[in-house]
Amino acid sequence: MKTIKVIISVILLFVFLQGAHAQQSVPVDSNCKIKGVLVDADDQVPVEFANVVLYALNKTVVVTWSISGDKGAFELSKIPQGEYDLAITFVGYEDKKMQRVVFNKPGFTLDLGIINFNKVATAIGEVSVVGVQKTYQSKIDKKVINVSKDINSTGGDCH
């Protein structure tokens, strides 16, 4: 189940970023970086394959992006000087957003350290599983007729 969520989130990220990459208009003129490690807030297990996306300030233009590794670590590099919004997302966890991340020196590295990701509990409605037996069943040694499902066995009177 976890691998299905990971695969779906990675596919959705790539589909989204293909369109966004074509709109990229931010020139690369410095070598600033953002790095950090994503962990589950409850059990401190690294969160793998989370999406880390840097957007131009107050816009939907993607400047750069990354996916956290098997130890939860990520790094965004070759970031030009300027102001940005950072979004970290993963299926089953609350989104983390940092607004107005500023890079005003060439070569500046912003180390976010360990970032705790909180799980999202979603309550769903009632689920009913209904099974229907066949009227006629063929088994190896016998044929079974479920008369409760046979229209000919329904009640009637002799009048």
Secondary structure by P-SEA (a helix, b strand, c coil): caaaaaaaaaaaaaaaaaaaaaaccccccccccccbbbbcccccccccbbbbbbbccccccccccbbbccccbbbbcccccccbbbbbbbccccbbbbccccccccbbbbbbcbbbbbbbbbbbcbbbbbbbbbccccccccccccccccccccccccc
